[in-house]
Amino acid sequence: MSNPFTQGNYAPVRQEHTCTDLAVVGEIPDHLDGRYLRNGPNPISEIDPDTYNWFMGDGMVHGIRLRDGKAEWYRNRWVRSPAAAKALGEPPRPQNPRAGLGAVGANTNVIGHAGRTLALVEGGATNYELTDELDTIGPCDFNGTLPGGYTAHPKRDPETGELHAVSYFFGRGNTVQYSVIGADGRARRTVDVTVTGSPMMHDFSLTENHVVFYDLPVTFDARQAVQGTVAAWLRRPAQLVMSALIGRIRVPDPITARMGSRIPANRRFPYRWNPGYPARIGVMPRNGGSRDVRWFEVGACYVFHPLNAYETEDGIVLEVVRHSKVFDAELHGPTEGSPTLDRWTVDLKRGRVREERLDDRTQEFPRVDERLVGKRHRYGYSVGDDTLFKHDMTTGKAETRSFGEGNQVGEFVFEPRTPDAGEDDGILMGLRFTAAEQRSDLLLLDAETLETVAEVQLPDRVPNGFHGNWVHAEN
């Protein structure tokens, strides 16, 4: 069977570019002063289509610098993990074993925080600090305050500027870690939270007073993990040892670090659908601990990305993109079933969750105005192949902008016109790939009308990837 994640615009690009004075169609708003950044998998070495999973490719960060109505530059750079540096014939960057496993490049998200540009990944792997021009500086462990990897999906508190996160890693046993990174870039709080086993907890939700955990049935699979990582005659013993440890006790960091250094970059994806694992969500006060978490059952499913969450008089509303199943029969990527936009209303008084469908059209990568993270909002944005969705949570309606056959769009992010502008008063930014030209553009859309304000023409295509953000020049 062919692997769709090695073909078309999933295929890697082979060149790093530094291009200046980019061509622009339309006019870039003067208030945009910063960088649009996007991260995603881009394998350097040859990959085996039979075993390659989209989540496992070397990280490549793409960036476009906008200032004074101009597109000053485009750069794309591989994140120099040890494997990436070796494949590129470069000396390795200084490493820090306390920063996490180095086998997988930081390929999932890229943010600005405390004056740093950070390429992020999950699962206990190493995150990397980059220069403003996207060259790799080295591993990031937040000044030694948060060892052992981080997450791809921190949430920034719009009031304090702190980063809240939930991190998972198979070596943690049956715990995940909630952390708070201050505006100064240092961890000020960590809490280990007990879960059912060893889940892949890709994202979480944050409200003004609570943290929400998604403990869902995609879990670490020891059999998958040892395939291709040890000699054939050792696989069964290794699988038995890992099965005995993972999800039960915490594996010491020095052991997991050595394990990670021996795992090839093109290893099999070590997480899989687990029908015997209970599906539930946990609600914890921000200042609480593991014993304060209240757990609520939900229907079996998987959530990569929530849109937003907010509190009501009786509980919490969660708006999520729900997958009925992932990584069961198809291990190359999340292609089983059509992800939909759903709402889960957690009734804290009655101890139950009401699940409802908001939009049954296939969509992913939901985003909200970042000023309203954890608060009641009106608008949300998501994408489905060639279509951008703008959801109005007040009316229940959704506007769409189709970009036509032969085009694909990625995640769009919202940037307000001014810091105190209305929720719908600003620019949506995202990448469009045009198959006919084998090239990508950065689209700037009016958030109210979804009409194009400007197109920044890039010199090459940006492969289908994951997440990005607008990073202000003052960050």
C-alpha positions as CSV (number, residue, x, y, z in Angstrom):
1,M,0.0,0.0,0.0
2,S,1.3,3.4,-0.9
3,N,2.0,6.0,1.8
4,P,0.2,9.3,1.1
5,F,2.5,11.1,3.5
6,T,5.5,10.7,1.2
7,Q,3.7,12.1,-1.9
8,G,2.5,15.4,-3.3
9,N,3.0,18.3,-1.0
10,Y,3.8,15.9,1.9
11,A,7.1,15.1,0.1
12,P,10.1,17.0,1.5
13,V,11.9,19.9,-0.1
14,R,15.6,19.5,-0.4
15,Q,16.9,23.0,-0.2
16,E,17.3,25.7,2.4
17,H,16.4,29.2,1.0
18,T,17.3,32.7,2.0
19,C,15.3,35.1,-0.2
20,T,14.8,38.8,0.2
21,D,12.4,41.4,-1.2
22,L,9.6,38.9,-1.9
23,A,7.0,39.6,-4.5
24,V,3.6,40.7,-3.1
25,V,0.2,40.9,-4.7
26,G,-2.0,43.4,-2.9
27,E,-0.9,45.4,0.1
28,I,0.6,44.2,3.4
29,P,-1.0,46.1,6.3
30,D,1.4,48.5,8.0
31,H,0.6,47.2,11.5
32,L,2.2,43.8,10.7
33,D,5.7,44.0,12.1
34,G,7.2,40.5,12.8
35,R,7.6,37.0,11.5
36,Y,5.1,34.4,10.4
37,L,6.6,31.1,11.4
38,R,5.5,27.5,10.5
39,N,7.0,24.2,11.5
40,G,6.6,20.7,10.0
41,P,8.2,17.4,9.1
42,N,10.7,17.4,6.3
43,P,12.9,14.3,6.2
44,I,16.5,14.9,5.2
45,S,17.5,11.3,4.5
46,E,15.7,8.7,2.4
47,I,12.7,7.2,4.2
48,D,11.0,3.9,4.0
49,P,7.4,4.5,2.8
50,D,6.2,1.3,4.4
51,T,7.2,2.5,7.9
52,Y,7.3,6.3,7.7
53,N,4.8,8.2,9.8
54,W,4.2,11.8,9.1
55,F,4.9,12.8,12.7
56,M,8.4,11.4,12.6
57,G,10.2,13.6,9.9
58,D,13.0,16.0,10.7
59,G,11.7,19.4,11.7
60,M,11.9,22.3,9.2
61,V,10.9,25.8,10.2
62,H,9.8,28.3,7.6
63,G,9.6,32.0,8.2
64,I,8.5,35.2,6.4
65,R,9.5,38.6,7.8
66,L,7.0,41.4,7.3
67,R,7.7,45.1,8.1
68,D,6.6,48.5,6.8
69,G,4.3,46.9,4.3
70,K,7.0,44.8,2.8
71,A,7.9,41.1,2.8
72,E,11.6,41.4,3.7
73,W,12.7,37.8,3.6
74,Y,11.8,34.1,3.5
75,R,13.9,31.5,5.2
76,N,13.5,27.8,5.7
77,R,15.9,25.9,8.0
78,W,16.1,22.3,9.3
79,V,16.2,22.2,13.1
80,R,19.7,20.8,13.8
81,S,19.0,17.8,16.0
82,P,22.0,15.5,16.3
83,A,20.6,13.3,13.5
84,A,19.8,16.3,11.2
85,A,23.3,17.8,11.7
86,K,24.9,14.4,10.9
87,A,22.8,14.0,7.8
88,L,23.7,17.5,6.6
89,G,27.4,16.8,7.2
90,E,27.7,19.4,9.9
91,P,29.3,19.2,13.4
92,P,26.7,18.6,16.0
93,R,25.4,21.5,18.1
94,P,26.1,21.3,21.9
95,Q,23.6,18.9,23.4
96,N,21.9,18.8,26.8
97,P,20.7,15.3,27.9
98,R,18.4,16.9,30.4
99,A,16.5,18.6,27.6
100,G,14.9,15.4,26.4
101,L,15.4,12.7,23.8
102,G,17.3,13.8,20.7
103,A,16.2,11.2,18.2
104,V,13.2,13.2,16.7
105,G,13.7,16.7,15.5
106,A,11.5,19.5,16.8
107,N,8.9,19.3,14.0
108,T,5.5,20.3,15.4
109,N,5.2,24.0,16.4
110,V,7.2,27.2,16.7
111,I,6.6,30.1,19.0
112,G,8.2,33.2,20.4
113,H,8.5,33.5,24.2
114,A,10.7,35.6,26.5
115,G,12.7,36.9,23.6
116,R,13.4,33.5,22.2
117,T,12.2,31.6,19.2
118,L,11.4,28.0,20.1
119,A,10.9,25.0,17.9
120,L,8.6,22.6,19.8
121,V,7.8,18.9,19.7
122,E,6.2,16.5,22.2
123,G,6.6,13.0,23.7
124,G,9.7,13.8,25.7
125,A,11.8,14.9,22.8
126,T,14.1,17.9,22.8
127,N,12.9,21.4,21.9
128,Y,15.3,23.8,20.3
129,E,16.0,27.5,20.5
130,L,16.5,29.3,17.2
131,T,17.9,32.6,16.2
132,D,15.6,35.3,14.7
133,E,16.8,34.0,11.3
134,L,15.9,30.4,12.2
135,D,19.3,29.0,12.7
136,T,19.6,26.5,15.5
137,I,21.2,27.6,18.7
138,G,20.7,24.4,20.7
139,P,18.4,22.5,23.1
140,C,16.0,24.4,25.3
141,D,15.2,23.3,28.8
142,F,14.1,26.8,30.0
143,N,17.3,27.7,31.7
144,G,17.6,24.4,33.4
145,T,14.2,24.7,35.1
146,L,12.2,22.1,33.0
147,P,14.2,19.0,32.1
148,G,12.9,16.0,30.1
149,G,11.2,17.6,27.1
150,Y,8.1,19.8,26.8
151,T,5.1,19.9,24.5
152,A,4.1,21.0,21.1
153,H,1.0,22.9,22.4
154,P,1.6,25.4,25.2
155,K,-1.2,27.9,25.9
156,R,-0.4,31.5,26.7
157,D,-2.4,33.1,29.4
158,P,-3.6,36.4,27.8
159,E,-3.5,38.2,31.1
160,T,-0.1,37.1,32.5
161,G,1.8,36.1,29.4
162,E,2.7,32.8,31.1
163,L,2.9,29.5,29.1
164,H,0.8,26.7,30.5
165,A,1.4,23.2,29.2
166,V,0.8,19.5,29.6
167,S,3.7,17.2,28.7
168,Y,3.6,13.4,28.1
169,F,6.5,10.9,27.7
170,F,6.5,7.1,27.8
171,G,9.3,7.3,30.4
172,R,7.1,9.1,32.9
173,G,5.1,6.0,33.7
174,N,1.4,6.7,34.3
175,T,1.8,10.4,34.8
176,V,1.7,13.5,32.6
177,Q,3.2,16.9,33.7
178,Y,1.4,20.2,34.0
179,S,3.8,23.1,33.9
180,V,3.8,26.9,34.0
181,I,6.6,28.9,32.3
182,G,6.8,32.5,33.5
183,A,7.1,35.5,31.2
184,D,10.8,35.4,32.1
185,G,11.2,32.0,30.3
186,R,11.7,29.9,33.5
187,A,9.4,27.2,34.9
188,R,7.7,28.4,38.1
189,R,5.5,25.4,38.7
190,T,5.2,21.7,37.8
191,V,2.6,19.1,38.8
192,D,2.7,15.4,38.0
193,V,-0.8,14.2,37.3
194,T,-1.8,10.5,37.4
195,V,-3.5,9.1,34.3
196,T,-4.7,5.6,33.3
197,G,-1.5,4.5,31.5
198,S,0.9,6.0,28.9
199,P,-1.3,8.1,26.6
200,M,-0.3,10.3,23.7
201,M,-1.7,13.6,25.1
202,H,-1.1,15.9,22.1
203,D,-2.9,18.9,23.5
204,F,-4.9,20.2,26.5
205,S,-7.3,23.0,27.3
206,L,-6.9,26.0,29.6
207,T,-9.7,28.1,31.1
208,E,-9.4,31.1,33.5
209,N,-9.3,28.8,36.5
210,H,-8.9,25.2,35.3
211,V,-6.7,22.9,33.3
212,V,-8.3,20.1,31.2
213,F,-6.6,16.8,30.4
214,Y,-7.5,14.6,27.4
215,D,-6.8,11.0,28.6
216,L,-7.8,9.2,25.4
217,P,-7.2,5.8,23.8
218,V,-4.0,6.3,21.8
219,T,-1.2,4.9,23.9
220,F,2.4,3.8,23.8
221,D,2.9,0.5,22.0
222,A,6.0,-1.4,23.1
223,R,5.9,-3.7,20.0
224,Q,5.9,-0.7,17.6
225,A,8.6,1.0,19.6
226,V,11.2,-1.8,19.3
227,Q,10.7,-2.4,15.6
228,G,13.8,-1.3,13.8
229,T,15.5,-0.1,17.0
230,V,17.2,-3.2,18.3
231,A,18.4,-6.5,16.7
232,A,15.7,-8.9,15.8
233,W,16.6,-11.5,18.4
234,L,16.4,-8.8,21.1
235,R,13.0,-7.4,20.1
236,R,10.8,-9.8,22.1
237,P,12.8,-9.4,25.4
238,A,12.9,-5.6,24.8
239,Q,9.2,-5.5,24.2
240,L,8.5,-7.5,27.4
241,V,10.8,-5.2,29.5
242,M,9.2,-2.0,28.1
243,S,5.7,-3.4,28.5
244,A,6.5,-4.2,32.2
245,L,7.7,-0.6,32.8
246,I,5.8,1.8,30.7
247,G,2.6,3.1,32.2
248,R,3.5,1.6,35.6
249,I,6.7,3.2,36.9
250,R,8.8,6.2,35.9
251,V,11.9,5.2,33.9
252,P,15.0,7.1,35.1
253,D,16.0,9.9,32.9
254,P,19.6,8.6,32.2
255,I,18.1,5.3,30.9
256,T,15.5,7.0,28.6
257,A,18.2,9.4,27.3
258,R,20.4,6.4,26.3
259,M,17.4,4.7,24.7
260,G,16.5,7.8,22.7
261,S,20.0,8.3,21.4
262,R,19.9,4.8,19.8
263,I,16.5,5.2,18.1
264,P,16.9,6.0,14.4
265,A,15.0,9.0,13.0
266,N,12.9,6.8,10.7
267,R,11.7,4.5,13.4
268,R,8.1,3.3,13.6
269,F,5.6,5.5,15.3
270,P,5.4,4.2,18.8
271,Y,1.8,5.1,19.6
272,R,-1.4,3.3,18.6
273,W,-5.1,3.1,19.0
274,N,-5.9,1.1,22.2
275,P,-9.6,0.0,22.3
276,G,-9.2,-1.2,25.9
277,Y,-8.1,2.2,27.2
278,P,-10.9,4.3,28.8
279,A,-11.7,7.6,27.2
280,R,-12.0,10.5,29.7
281,I,-11.3,14.1,30.4
282,G,-9.9,15.5,33.6
283,V,-10.6,18.9,35.1
284,M,-8.1,20.3,37.6
285,P,-7.9,23.8,39.3
286,R,-4.9,25.7,38.1
287,N,-3.5,25.8,41.6
288,G,-4.5,22.1,42.3
289,G,-2.7,18.8,42.2
290,S,-3.3,15.3,41.0
291,R,-5.7,14.5,43.8
292,D,-7.9,17.5,42.8
293,V,-8.5,16.2,39.2
294,R,-12.1,15.2,38.5
295,W,-12.5,12.7,35.7
296,F,-15.4,12.4,33.3
297,E,-16.1,9.7,30.8
298,V,-16.6,10.5,27.1
299,G,-17.2,8.4,24.0
300,A,-14.2,6.7,22.6
301,C,-12.4,9.1,20.3
302,Y,-9.2,11.1,19.9
303,V,-8.6,14.8,20.1
304,F,-5.4,16.3,18.6
305,H,-6.6,19.9,18.9
306,P,-9.2,21.8,20.9
307,L,-10.4,25.1,19.5
308,N,-10.9,26.8,22.9
309,A,-12.4,26.3,26.4
310,Y,-14.3,28.6,28.8
311,E,-16.2,28.5,32.0
312,T,-19.9,28.8,32.7
313,E,-21.9,29.0,35.8
314,D,-22.3,25.2,35.9
315,G,-19.0,24.0,34.4
316,I,-16.8,24.2,31.4
317,V,-17.4,24.2,27.7
318,L,-14.8,22.5,25.4
319,E,-14.9,22.9,21.7
320,V,-12.7,20.3,20.1
321,V,-11.9,18.6,16.7
322,R,-13.0,15.0,17.3
323,H,-11.5,12.0,15.5
324,S,-13.5,8.8,15.9
325,K,-10.3,6.8,15.7
326,V,-6.6,7.2,14.7
327,F,-3.6,5.0,14.4
328,D,-5.5,1.7,14.3
329,A,-5.3,0.2,10.9
330,E,-3.4,3.2,9.3
331,L,-0.1,4.0,11.0
332,H,1.3,6.5,8.4
333,G,-0.9,9.4,9.7
334,P,-4.3,10.3,11.1
335,T,-6.5,9.4,8.2
336,E,-9.1,7.1,9.7
337,G,-12.5,8.8,9.7
338,S,-13.4,12.4,9.2
339,P,-12.6,14.8,12.1
340,T,-15.5,17.0,13.1
341,L,-16.0,20.1,15.2
342,D,-17.8,19.1,18.5
343,R,-18.7,20.7,21.7
344,W,-18.4,19.0,25.1
345,T,-20.2,20.6,28.0
346,V,-18.8,19.5,31.3
347,D,-21.4,19.8,34.1
348,L,-19.3,20.0,37.2
349,K,-22.4,20.0,39.5
350,R,-24.0,16.9,38.0
351,G,-20.7,15.1,37.1
352,R,-21.4,14.5,33.5
353,V,-20.5,15.5,29.9
354,R,-22.9,16.4,27.1
355,E,-21.4,15.8,23.7
356,E,-22.8,17.5,20.6
357,R,-21.8,18.0,16.9
358,L,-21.3,21.5,15.8
359,D,-20.1,20.9,12.2
360,D,-19.8,17.5,10.5
361,R,-17.6,18.6,7.7
362,T,-14.0,17.3,7.7
363,Q,-11.7,19.9,9.3
364,E,-8.6,20.2,11.6
365,F,-6.1,22.8,13.0
366,P,-8.6,24.9,14.9
367,R,-7.5,28.4,16.1
368,V,-9.0,31.2,18.1
369,D,-8.1,34.8,18.8
370,E,-5.2,34.3,21.2
371,R,-6.4,37.2,23.3
372,L,-9.4,35.0,24.2
373,V,-7.6,31.7,25.1
374,G,-9.6,30.2,28.1
375,K,-12.4,32.8,27.7
376,R,-15.7,32.9,26.0
377,H,-15.2,33.7,22.3
378,R,-17.4,34.2,19.3
379,Y,-15.2,33.2,16.3
380,G,-13.0,30.2,15.6
381,Y,-11.1,29.1,12.4
382,S,-10.3,25.7,11.0
383,V,-9.2,24.2,7.7
384,G,-10.1,21.2,5.5
385,D,-7.9,20.5,2.5
386,D,-8.8,23.5,0.2
387,T,-11.3,25.2,2.5
388,L,-11.0,27.7,5.4
389,F,-13.9,27.6,7.9
390,K,-14.9,30.6,10.0
391,H,-17.2,29.4,12.8
392,D,-19.6,31.8,14.6
393,M,-20.2,30.3,17.9
394,T,-23.0,32.8,18.7
395,T,-25.2,32.0,15.6
396,G,-24.0,28.5,15.1
397,K,-23.2,29.3,11.4
398,A,-20.0,28.9,9.5
399,E,-18.7,30.9,6.6
400,T,-16.2,29.2,4.2
401,R,-13.6,30.3,1.7
402,S,-12.7,27.7,-0.9
403,F,-9.4,28.1,-2.6
404,G,-10.3,25.7,-5.4
405,E,-9.2,22.3,-6.8
406,G,-5.4,21.8,-6.8
407,N,-4.9,24.1,-3.8
408,Q,-4.3,23.1,-0.2
409,V,-4.3,25.4,2.8
410,G,-2.8,24.9,6.3
411,E,-3.6,26.3,9.7
412,F,-4.6,30.0,9.8
413,V,-3.7,32.3,12.7
414,F,-5.4,35.5,13.7
415,E,-3.6,38.8,14.4
416,P,-5.8,41.8,15.5
417,R,-5.4,45.1,13.8
418,T,-4.5,46.8,17.1
419,P,-4.1,45.3,20.6
420,D,-7.6,46.4,21.6
421,A,-9.4,45.7,18.2
422,G,-12.5,43.7,18.1
423,E,-12.4,39.9,17.9
424,D,-13.0,39.9,14.1
425,D,-11.0,43.0,13.3
426,G,-7.7,41.8,11.9
427,I,-5.8,39.6,9.6
428,L,-5.8,35.8,9.1
429,M,-2.5,34.4,8.0
430,G,-1.9,31.0,6.5
431,L,-0.1,29.1,3.7
432,R,-1.6,28.0,0.4
433,F,0.0,25.4,-1.8
434,T,-0.8,25.5,-5.5
435,A,-0.1,22.2,-7.3
436,A,-0.1,23.7,-10.8
437,E,2.8,26.0,-9.8
438,Q,4.4,23.7,-7.2
439,R,4.8,26.7,-5.0
440,S,3.3,28.1,-1.8
441,D,2.1,31.6,-0.9
442,L,1.5,33.3,2.5
443,L,-2.1,34.5,2.4
444,L,-3.2,37.6,4.4
445,L,-7.0,37.6,4.6
446,D,-9.5,40.1,6.1
447,A,-10.8,38.1,9.1
448,E,-14.3,39.7,8.8
449,T,-14.8,39.0,5.1
450,L,-12.3,36.2,4.4
451,E,-11.2,38.2,1.3
452,T,-7.6,38.4,0.3
453,V,-5.7,41.4,1.4
454,A,-2.3,40.3,0.2
455,E,-0.3,37.3,-1.1
456,V,3.4,36.9,-0.4
457,Q,4.9,34.7,-3.1
458,L,7.5,32.2,-1.9
459,P,10.3,30.8,-4.0
460,D,9.4,27.1,-3.3
461,R,6.6,25.0,-1.8
462,V,6.2,24.6,1.9
463,P,5.3,21.0,2.6
464,N,2.1,20.2,4.4
465,G,3.1,20.5,8.1
466,F,1.7,21.3,11.5
467,H,1.6,24.6,13.4
468,G,2.9,28.1,13.3
469,N,2.4,31.5,14.8
470,W,2.8,35.2,14.2
471,V,5.7,36.5,16.4
472,H,5.8,40.2,17.0
473,A,9.1,42.0,16.4
474,E,9.2,43.0,20.0
475,N,9.1,39.4,21.3
